[in-house]
């Protein structure tokens, strides 16, 4: 079983992603948020702990950023599979309210 961090080794130094900004206009942080959503997580709290440690932001802020990314066409262009999956999850949750 993995703790989810195995997929995120490349996130140790997010600054090196900033030179890619011109390619799709997403910041390194935005790409890192999408990468987090592609990873699998071992158990309760593992993802939230990794968000704090690897991204240096609170889980609340992370989910605010993620929600905004789901409405951003640049994020869709960058990672259509992840963004469309998360949009479906969000719509399902909204319909249950």
Number of C-alpha atoms within 10 A of each C-alpha: 7 11 14 18 18 11 15 15 10 13 20 11 11 15 11 11 16 14 10 13 13 9 8 13 13 20 17 18 17 18 21 20 19 19 16 22 15 16 15 16 20 12 11 8 10 14 20 16 14 20 20 13 12 18 19 11 13 15 16 11 11 19 12 11 15 20 15 12 19 20 12 13 12 14 22 15 12 16 14 14 12 16 24 14 12 16 15 11 12 13 10 11 10 9 8 6 5
